[in-house]
Amino acid sequence: MGILRTDKISGLETPTPVTGSVVFDGTGDYITTSALHISDSWTMEFWFNTSVNNASQRPMNFSTDLSASNYVYLELTSSGKIKARVSGAAAFGDIPKVSVNEWHHTALSYDGSTAYFVYDGNLIATQSVSYSNHSIQVRFGADESNTSANLYTGYISNARIVSGKALYTTDYTVPIHAFEVTDGTNLLCCNNSDSAGAESTGKSITVNGDAAASSVSPGLTRDFTSGTEFSGVTTFDTQGYFVPPSGTTEQRGGGRGIIASNGNAIEFITITTTGNSQDFGDMTYTQSGYVTCLGSSTRGLIAGGYNPHSNTIDYITIATTGNAKEFGEIGLTNGVYSMGPAGSNTRGLFAGGHQEPGSPNAIAGQQQINYVTFASLGNSSDFGDLVEGVRYPAGCSSPTRAIWAGGRRSGVSPANINNIQYATIATLGNAVDYGDLTYSGSGGVYAARAVSSSTRGVIGGGVISPAYVNSIDYLTIATTGNSQEFGDLNATVTHAATMSNSKRGVFAGGYNPSATNAMSFVTITSTGDAKNFGDLISAATAPSGMSDSHGGIS
């Protein structure tokens, strides 16, 4: 008898309407966001439904500090028109009267030199303008000034800001599906019928006055692409046709982060939540930090270390707790520390590092890349060479490409580099140039750390000699070019342990300039400053981390 082996069943489904908006009564109620970070290009968009077309109203706007400068807005005028404005340039794009008590979609996109104003499927106007403010706050229901003028009366739904993309530059098809958090989304709100302050990327929203959640909405639906999905662990019974899954997707090996700390301690966290780390077990050897961790969906590796220098590779089963076991050795003599980790679900790569004095490359920084196959115990093998031999590079990956950023050389000037290098994980060979980190300027940065989704790498912290920094940059792994501004870490930190799932990256412990036990997290799919996650069991100078759900897997 055949057995149905599928997690998704296609069928004729009636799309479920998505309800959710925020209603403003025009008497002084509005909502504001915490500080956000946007790139040189961006899109702000939302749906609105107003009962007034004879007063000046600002349903949505942003500026550097919610003051009357460097502002961007879409405004309903006292003559019932709608117009856009970017920074100090003149308002543009007046169109005839906006109909009341109906839903309208509108957006303002900016590609770094031109602003595009669209409304209900039409490109209304464009304007050449210079706007370079990356740190902003957003206000809904009032203008950008602290006097809260130009009060808005009506509903706002599915308000979104996407950083790094000008989504609307021509006539377009009006969206019919509710917006989701996609690559570059750093604000998505006004889409929850239970809370006016709800936000989908973890940003903080302050509700002022009588602004309230509402179930009145534009009639958007979820974007079904594959029918009903059973998101648990599917099991099969030889006595029957089909057994529904047990558990949930989140329970299926998705979201455990592992930290190899100083000494021989191993700790773990659940990436999808917040809170303090817990004890996992012990390594087979002891060191004082600077180990390198890699993870597949099931197995984690801990390699190398400092004082004493080690070439040991340990392994653990991530889903359980317990002590590590010996996997093999790194293919380098005299031990190595501070390598850059990257890898897919099947192959892990160790790049660069520093060998014990007496080794051939101890001074300039190790150039060799070594690899292991997660499922097979044994020593690492030669993969190729880095473009620049360095120790302390930041490493991350997609399922196909490995990325290493920054690092430090000894006996070479300049000692620090801001180079980004990459390699194709499945193909042995040397790394090639990707671009440069931008937050390091011309001085270079070392001991930064990285997290990644399957498409985006996020690099943060490190040392720009002689200062520790809290800057965060991001890059799109599949392309090449320089990194872009993301936001800031909670504090200056270097040598942090990092781990991630497809949406969230965690930075744990490190040095700043003393050992810390603090952990913070970022939302990889958006941009913005890090938020507090919790604390490690104890402070760690140079820990390392991995997970069962990072970008090289998802």
C-alpha positions as CSV (number, residue, x, y, z in Angstrom):
1,M,0.0,0.0,0.0
2,G,1.4,3.4,-0.9
3,I,2.2,6.0,1.7
4,L,1.7,9.7,1.1
5,R,5.0,11.5,1.8
6,T,4.3,15.2,1.7
7,D,4.1,18.1,4.1
8,K,2.0,20.2,1.7
9,I,-1.3,19.5,0.1
10,S,-2.4,21.6,-2.8
11,G,-6.1,22.3,-3.2
12,L,-8.7,24.9,-3.9
13,E,-8.5,27.2,-0.9
14,T,-10.5,30.4,-0.2
15,P,-7.9,33.0,0.7
16,T,-8.4,34.2,4.2
17,P,-8.9,38.0,4.5
18,V,-6.3,39.7,6.6
19,T,-7.8,42.2,9.0
20,G,-5.8,44.8,10.8
21,S,-5.3,48.6,10.8
22,V,-4.8,51.5,13.1
23,V,-7.5,54.2,13.4
24,F,-6.9,57.8,14.2
25,D,-9.7,60.2,15.2
26,G,-7.8,63.5,14.3
27,T,-7.8,64.8,17.9
28,G,-4.1,64.4,18.6
29,D,-3.6,60.6,18.5
30,Y,-0.6,59.3,16.6
31,I,2.1,56.5,16.8
32,T,5.9,56.8,16.5
33,T,8.6,54.3,16.0
34,S,12.0,53.8,17.6
35,A,15.1,54.8,15.5
36,L,15.5,52.9,12.3
37,H,18.3,52.7,9.8
38,I,17.8,52.9,6.0
39,S,20.2,52.6,3.1
40,D,20.7,55.1,0.3
41,S,17.6,53.6,-1.5
42,W,14.3,52.8,0.2
43,T,10.5,52.5,-0.1
44,M,7.8,53.7,2.2
45,E,4.2,52.5,1.5
46,F,0.9,52.0,3.2
47,W,-2.8,51.8,2.7
48,F,-5.1,54.6,3.9
49,N,-8.8,55.3,4.2
50,T,-9.9,58.8,5.3
51,S,-13.2,60.4,5.8
52,V,-11.7,63.9,5.4
53,N,-10.5,65.6,2.2
54,N,-10.7,69.3,3.1
55,A,-7.8,69.5,5.6
56,S,-4.0,69.1,5.6
57,Q,-3.2,65.7,6.9
58,R,0.1,63.6,7.2
59,P,-0.9,59.9,7.5
60,M,2.8,58.8,7.4
61,N,6.2,60.6,7.5
62,F,9.7,60.2,8.7
63,S,12.7,62.4,9.5
64,T,16.1,62.2,11.3
65,D,14.6,62.9,14.7
66,L,10.9,63.7,14.2
67,S,11.8,67.3,14.0
68,A,11.0,69.7,11.1
69,S,14.1,68.9,9.1
70,N,15.3,66.3,6.7
71,Y,11.8,65.0,6.4
72,V,10.0,62.7,4.0
73,Y,6.2,62.6,3.8
74,L,3.0,61.9,1.9
75,E,0.4,64.5,2.6
76,L,-3.3,65.0,2.0
77,T,-3.9,68.7,1.3
78,S,-6.7,71.0,2.3
79,S,-8.0,70.9,-1.3
80,G,-8.3,67.1,-1.2
81,K,-5.2,66.3,-3.2
82,I,-2.2,64.1,-2.3
83,K,1.4,65.1,-2.7
84,A,4.9,63.9,-1.7
85,R,8.0,65.7,-0.4
86,V,11.6,64.6,0.2
87,S,13.9,66.7,2.4
88,G,14.1,70.3,1.4
89,A,12.9,69.9,-2.2
90,A,9.6,71.2,-3.2
91,A,6.5,69.1,-2.8
92,F,5.5,67.2,-6.0
93,G,2.8,65.1,-7.5
94,D,-0.5,66.8,-6.6
95,I,-3.3,64.7,-8.0
96,P,-7.1,65.3,-8.1
97,K,-9.3,64.9,-5.0
98,V,-8.8,61.7,-3.0
99,S,-12.1,59.8,-2.6
100,V,-13.2,59.5,1.0
101,N,-14.2,56.3,2.9
102,E,-12.3,54.1,0.4
103,W,-9.0,52.3,0.7
104,H,-6.0,53.6,-1.4
105,H,-2.5,52.3,-1.8
106,T,0.3,54.8,-2.0
107,A,4.1,54.7,-1.9
108,L,7.2,56.9,-2.2
109,S,10.4,55.1,-3.5
110,Y,13.9,56.5,-3.7
111,D,16.8,55.0,-5.6
112,G,19.5,57.2,-4.4
113,S,19.0,60.1,-6.8
114,T,15.3,60.1,-7.9
115,A,12.1,59.9,-5.8
116,Y,9.1,58.1,-7.3
117,F,5.5,58.9,-6.0
118,V,2.9,56.3,-6.9
119,Y,-0.8,56.0,-6.0
120,D,-3.4,53.3,-6.7
121,G,-1.3,51.6,-9.4
122,N,-0.1,54.7,-11.2
123,L,3.3,56.5,-11.2
124,I,2.2,60.0,-10.4
125,A,5.5,62.0,-10.5
126,T,9.2,61.7,-10.1
127,Q,11.7,64.2,-8.8
128,S,15.6,64.4,-8.7
129,V,16.6,65.0,-5.1
130,S,19.4,64.2,-2.7
131,Y,18.5,62.4,0.5
132,S,21.3,60.9,2.6
133,N,19.9,60.5,6.1
134,H,20.3,56.9,7.2
135,S,18.9,57.2,10.8
136,I,15.2,58.0,11.0
137,Q,12.1,57.9,13.1
138,V,8.6,57.4,11.7
139,R,5.3,58.9,12.7
140,F,1.8,57.9,11.7
141,G,-1.2,60.2,12.1
142,A,0.6,63.5,12.5
143,D,3.4,65.5,11.0
144,E,7.2,65.2,11.7
145,S,7.2,68.1,14.1
146,N,7.0,67.8,17.9
147,T,3.8,69.9,17.8
148,S,2.0,67.1,16.1
149,A,0.3,69.3,13.5
150,N,-1.4,68.1,10.3
151,L,-3.4,65.5,12.2
152,Y,-4.8,62.6,10.3
153,T,-8.4,61.2,10.5
154,G,-8.9,57.7,9.2
155,Y,-7.3,54.3,9.0
156,I,-3.8,53.2,8.1
157,S,-3.1,49.5,7.2
158,N,0.0,47.5,6.2
159,A,2.5,50.3,6.5
160,R,6.0,49.2,5.4
161,I,9.5,50.6,4.9
162,V,11.9,48.6,2.9
163,S,15.6,49.5,3.0
164,G,17.9,49.1,0.0
165,K,15.1,48.9,-2.7
166,A,13.1,51.3,-4.7
167,L,10.1,49.0,-5.2
168,Y,7.9,51.3,-7.3
169,T,9.4,53.2,-10.2
170,T,6.7,52.8,-12.9
171,D,2.9,52.1,-13.1
172,Y,2.3,48.9,-11.1
173,T,-0.2,46.3,-10.0
174,V,-1.8,47.3,-6.7
175,P,-0.9,44.7,-4.0
176,I,-3.6,42.2,-3.2
177,H,-1.7,40.3,-0.5
178,A,-0.8,41.4,3.0
179,F,2.8,42.5,3.2
180,E,5.3,40.1,4.7
181,V,8.8,40.6,6.2
182,T,11.1,40.2,3.2
183,D,14.8,41.0,2.6
184,G,15.3,44.6,3.5
185,T,12.0,45.1,5.4
186,N,12.9,47.2,8.5
187,L,9.4,48.3,9.5
188,L,6.0,46.6,9.0
189,C,3.1,47.7,11.2
190,C,-0.6,48.8,11.3
191,N,-1.5,45.2,10.4
192,N,-2.8,43.8,13.7
193,S,-6.4,44.0,14.7
194,D,-5.5,43.5,18.4
195,S,-2.7,46.0,19.0
196,A,-2.0,49.5,17.6
197,G,1.7,49.1,18.6
198,A,2.3,45.7,17.0
199,E,5.2,45.5,14.6
200,S,6.5,42.5,12.6
201,T,10.3,43.0,12.7
202,G,10.7,43.7,16.4
203,K,10.8,47.5,16.3
204,S,9.4,49.5,19.2
205,I,6.2,51.6,18.6
206,T,4.8,54.2,21.0
207,V,1.1,54.8,20.9
208,N,-0.1,58.3,21.7
209,G,-3.6,59.5,22.5
210,D,-6.5,57.4,21.2
211,A,-4.8,55.7,18.3
212,A,-6.4,52.2,18.4
213,A,-6.2,48.9,16.6
214,S,-9.1,48.1,14.2
215,S,-10.3,45.2,12.2
216,V,-11.3,47.5,9.3
217,S,-8.8,46.7,6.5
218,P,-8.2,46.9,2.7
219,G,-9.4,43.3,2.2
220,L,-5.9,41.9,1.6
221,T,-5.3,38.1,1.8
222,R,-2.3,35.9,2.6
223,D,-0.2,34.8,-0.4
224,F,-0.9,31.1,-0.6
225,T,1.6,29.4,-3.0
226,S,1.5,25.7,-2.1
227,G,-1.8,24.9,-0.4
228,T,-2.2,23.6,3.1
229,E,1.1,23.0,4.9
230,F,1.6,20.6,7.8
231,S,4.5,22.3,9.6
232,G,5.3,19.6,12.2
233,V,7.5,16.5,12.1
234,T,5.7,14.2,9.7
235,T,5.6,10.5,10.6
236,F,4.4,7.5,8.7
237,D,2.5,4.4,9.6
238,T,2.8,1.2,7.5
239,Q,-0.8,0.4,8.6
240,G,-2.3,3.5,7.2
241,Y,-2.2,6.0,4.3
242,F,-1.1,9.1,6.1
243,V,-0.3,10.2,9.6
244,P,-0.5,14.0,10.3
245,P,2.7,15.6,11.7
246,S,3.4,15.9,15.3
247,G,4.9,19.0,16.9
248,T,5.5,22.3,15.1
249,T,8.0,23.6,12.6
250,E,9.8,25.4,15.4
251,Q,10.3,22.1,17.3
252,R,12.0,20.5,14.3
253,G,15.7,21.4,14.7
254,G,15.2,25.1,14.1
255,G,16.6,27.6,16.4
256,R,19.1,26.3,18.9
257,G,22.3,28.3,19.2
258,I,25.5,26.9,20.8
259,I,28.3,28.8,22.5
260,A,31.7,27.4,23.1
261,S,33.1,29.5,25.9
262,N,36.4,29.9,27.7
263,G,37.8,26.8,29.3
264,N,35.8,23.8,28.1
265,A,32.2,25.0,28.7
266,I,29.5,24.7,26.1
267,E,26.2,26.7,26.6
268,F,23.1,26.9,24.5
269,I,20.2,29.3,23.8
270,T,16.9,29.2,21.8
271,I,17.4,31.9,19.1
272,T,13.7,32.5,18.5
273,T,13.2,33.6,22.1
274,T,15.2,35.8,24.5
275,G,16.8,34.9,27.9
276,N,19.9,33.7,29.5
277,S,22.0,30.8,28.2
278,Q,22.0,27.3,29.8
279,D,24.6,24.6,30.3
280,F,25.0,22.2,27.4
281,G,28.1,20.1,28.4
282,D,31.9,20.2,28.1
283,M,34.5,20.0,25.4
284,T,37.1,17.3,25.3
285,Y,39.9,19.8,25.7
286,T,40.5,23.1,27.5
287,Q,41.5,26.5,26.0
288,S,41.2,30.2,26.9
289,G,39.1,31.2,23.9
290,Y,39.4,31.9,20.2
291,V,37.9,28.6,19.2
292,T,36.0,28.3,15.9
293,C,32.5,26.8,15.7
294,L,30.5,25.4,12.7
295,G,27.1,23.9,12.6
296,S,24.9,21.7,10.3
297,S,21.2,21.1,11.0
298,T,22.2,18.3,13.3
299,R,25.9,18.4,14.2
300,G,28.1,21.1,15.7
301,L,31.9,21.4,15.5
302,I,34.3,23.1,17.8
303,A,37.8,23.5,16.5
304,G,41.2,25.0,17.5
305,G,41.8,27.4,20.3
306,Y,44.4,29.5,22.2
307,N,46.6,28.9,25.2
308,P,47.3,26.1,24.6
309,H,47.1,26.2,20.8
310,S,45.0,23.3,19.6
311,N,44.3,21.5,16.3
312,T,41.5,19.4,17.9
313,I,38.0,19.3,16.3
314,D,35.2,18.2,18.7
315,Y,31.6,17.5,17.7
316,I,28.2,17.6,19.4
317,T,24.7,16.6,18.5
318,I,22.9,20.0,18.6
319,A,19.4,18.8,19.5
320,T,20.6,17.1,22.7
321,T,22.8,18.1,25.6
322,G,25.9,16.4,26.8
323,N,29.7,16.4,26.4
324,A,31.5,16.8,23.1
325,K,33.3,13.9,21.4
326,E,36.4,14.0,19.3
327,F,35.8,14.5,15.5
328,G,39.4,14.8,14.2
329,E,42.1,17.4,13.7
330,I,42.6,20.5,11.7
331,G,45.2,19.9,8.9
332,L,47.7,22.4,10.3
333,T,50.7,21.8,12.5
334,N,51.2,23.2,15.9
335,G,47.6,24.2,16.4
336,V,45.6,27.2,15.2
337,Y,43.1,29.7,16.6
338,S,40.8,32.5,15.4
339,M,39.8,31.0,12.1
340,G,36.8,32.2,10.1
341,P,33.9,29.8,10.0
342,A,31.5,29.2,7.0
343,G,29.7,26.3,5.5
344,S,26.6,24.6,4.1
345,N,24.5,21.8,5.6
346,T,27.1,19.2,4.4
347,R,30.5,20.9,4.3
348,G,32.2,23.2,6.9
349,L,35.1,25.5,6.1
350,F,37.8,26.9,8.4
351,A,39.6,29.9,6.9
352,G,42.7,31.7,8.0
353,G,43.7,31.9,11.7
354,H,46.9,32.1,13.7
355,Q,49.3,29.2,14.3
356,E,51.5,28.8,17.3
357,P,54.9,30.5,17.1
358,G,57.3,28.4,15.1
359,S,54.7,27.6,12.3
360,P,55.5,28.9,8.8
361,N,52.6,31.4,8.7
362,A,52.5,32.4,12.4
363,I,53.4,36.0,11.7
364,A,51.5,37.0,8.6
365,G,48.3,35.1,9.3
366,Q,47.2,31.8,8.0
367,Q,46.0,31.8,4.3
368,Q,44.9,28.2,4.1
369,I,41.2,27.2,3.9
370,N,40.4,23.7,5.3
371,Y,37.2,21.8,5.0
372,V,35.4,18.9,6.7
373,T,32.2,16.9,5.9
374,F,29.9,17.1,8.9
375,A,28.6,13.6,8.6
376,S,32.1,12.0,8.4
377,L,34.5,11.9,11.4
378,G,38.1,12.6,10.4
379,N,40.7,15.3,9.9
380,S,40.1,18.4,7.8
381,S,41.4,18.6,4.2
382,D,42.9,21.4,2.1
383,F,40.2,23.5,0.3
384,G,42.3,26.4,-1.2
385,D,43.7,29.7,0.0
386,L,42.3,33.1,1.0
387,V,43.1,36.1,-1.1
388,E,44.6,37.6,2.1
389,G,46.1,35.5,4.8
390,V,44.5,36.8,8.1
391,R,43.5,35.8,11.6
392,Y,40.2,37.0,13.2
393,P,38.1,37.2,10.0
394,A,34.3,37.3,10.3
395,G,32.7,34.3,8.5
396,C,29.2,33.5,7.4
397,S,27.5,31.7,4.5
398,S,24.5,31.0,2.3
399,P,23.9,27.3,1.3
400,T,26.3,27.8,-1.7
401,R,28.7,30.7,-0.9
402,A,31.1,31.3,2.0
403,I,32.0,34.9,3.0
404,W,35.0,36.1,5.1
405,A,35.2,39.8,6.1
406,G,38.1,41.8,7.5
407,G,40.9,40.4,9.6
408,R,44.4,41.2,10.9
409,R,47.9,40.5,9.6
410,S,51.2,40.7,11.5
411,G,54.4,42.2,10.1
412,V,52.5,43.7,7.2
413,S,51.3,47.3,6.7
414,P,48.4,48.0,7.1
415,A,47.9,45.3,9.7
416,N,44.1,45.4,9.5
417,I,42.2,44.9,6.3
418,N,38.6,45.7,5.2
419,N,38.6,43.2,2.4
420,I,35.6,40.8,1.9
421,Q,36.4,37.4,0.3
422,Y,34.2,34.6,-0.9
423,A,34.4,31.0,-2.1
424,T,31.9,28.5,-3.6
425,I,31.4,25.9,-0.8
426,A,30.9,22.9,-3.1
427,T,34.0,23.6,-5.3
428,L,37.5,23.4,-4.0
429,G,39.6,26.4,-4.9
430,N,40.9,29.7,-3.8
431,A,38.8,32.6,-2.5
432,V,38.2,35.6,-4.6
433,D,37.5,39.3,-3.9
434,Y,34.0,40.3,-3.0
435,G,34.3,44.0,-2.0
436,D,35.1,46.0,1.2
437,L,33.5,46.6,4.6
438,T,32.4,50.2,4.7
439,Y,32.3,50.9,8.4
440,S,36.0,50.3,8.8
441,G,36.9,53.2,6.5
442,S,40.4,52.9,5.2
443,G,41.9,51.5,8.4
444,G,40.5,48.0,8.2
445,V,38.7,46.0,10.9
446,Y,39.5,42.8,12.7
447,A,37.7,40.5,15.2
448,A,34.3,41.5,13.8
449,R,31.7,38.7,13.8
450,A,29.0,37.7,11.4
451,V,25.5,36.1,11.2
452,S,23.5,35.2,8.1
453,S,20.3,34.2,6.5
454,S,20.3,32.3,3.2
455,T,20.6,35.6,1.4
456,R,22.1,38.2,3.7
457,G,25.2,38.4,5.8
458,V,25.4,40.8,8.7
459,I,28.8,41.8,10.1
460,G,29.2,43.7,13.4
461,G,31.7,44.9,16.0
462,G,35.5,44.4,16.0
463,V,38.5,46.6,16.3
464,I,39.4,49.6,14.1
465,S,42.8,50.2,15.7
466,P,43.0,51.2,18.4
467,A,39.2,51.5,19.1
468,Y,36.6,48.9,19.7
469,V,33.4,49.6,17.6
470,N,29.7,48.8,17.6
471,S,29.0,49.3,13.9
472,I,27.0,46.8,11.9
473,D,27.1,46.4,8.1
474,Y,25.3,44.0,5.8
475,L,25.7,42.5,2.4
476,T,23.8,40.4,-0.1
477,I,25.7,37.1,-0.2
478,A,24.9,36.2,-3.8
479,T,26.3,39.4,-5.3
480,T,29.6,41.3,-4.9
481,G,30.3,44.8,-3.8
482,N,30.9,46.8,-0.7
483,S,28.8,46.3,2.4
484,Q,26.1,48.8,3.5
485,E,25.1,50.3,6.8
486,F,22.8,48.2,9.0
487,G,22.8,49.8,12.5
488,D,24.7,49.5,15.8
489,L,25.3,46.8,18.4
490,N,24.2,47.5,22.0
491,A,27.9,48.1,23.0
492,T,31.3,48.1,21.5
493,V,32.5,44.5,21.4
494,T,35.0,42.3,19.7
495,H,35.5,38.5,19.4
496,A,31.8,37.8,20.1
497,A,30.2,34.4,19.6
498,T,27.5,34.6,16.8
499,M,24.7,32.3,15.8
500,S,21.6,32.7,13.7
501,N,18.4,31.3,12.1
502,S,16.9,32.6,8.9
503,K,15.6,35.8,10.5
504,R,17.5,36.5,13.7
505,G,21.2,36.8,14.6
506,V,22.7,36.7,18.1
507,F,26.0,38.3,19.3
508,A,27.1,36.8,22.6
509,G,30.0,37.7,24.9
510,G,33.3,39.0,23.7
511,Y,35.7,41.7,24.8
512,N,34.9,45.4,25.2
513,P,37.6,46.0,26.6
514,S,37.0,43.4,29.3
515,A,35.2,40.1,29.1
516,T,31.4,40.4,28.9
517,N,28.5,38.0,29.3
518,A,25.9,40.3,27.5
519,M,24.0,39.0,24.4
520,S,22.2,41.1,21.8
521,F,20.2,40.2,18.7
522,V,19.4,41.8,15.3
523,T,16.7,41.0,12.8
524,I,18.7,39.9,9.7
525,T,15.9,40.6,7.2
526,S,15.6,44.2,8.2
527,T,18.1,46.9,9.3
528,G,18.4,48.6,12.7
529,D,20.1,48.6,16.1
530,A,20.6,45.4,18.1
531,K,18.4,44.7,21.1
532,N,19.1,42.9,24.4
533,F,18.8,39.1,24.4
534,G,20.0,38.0,27.8
535,D,23.3,36.9,29.5
536,L,25.7,34.1,29.1
537,I,26.3,32.0,32.3
538,S,29.7,33.7,32.7
539,A,31.7,36.4,30.9
540,A,33.7,35.1,27.9
541,T,36.6,36.9,26.3
542,A,36.6,35.2,22.9
543,P,33.8,32.6,22.6
544,S,32.5,31.1,19.3
545,G,29.0,30.1,18.2
546,M,27.0,28.0,15.8
547,S,23.4,26.9,15.3
548,D,21.2,24.3,13.6
549,S,19.5,26.8,11.4
550,H,21.9,29.4,10.0
551,G,22.1,30.8,6.5
552,G,24.2,28.0,5.2
553,I,21.3,25.6,6.0
554,S,18.1,27.6,5.5
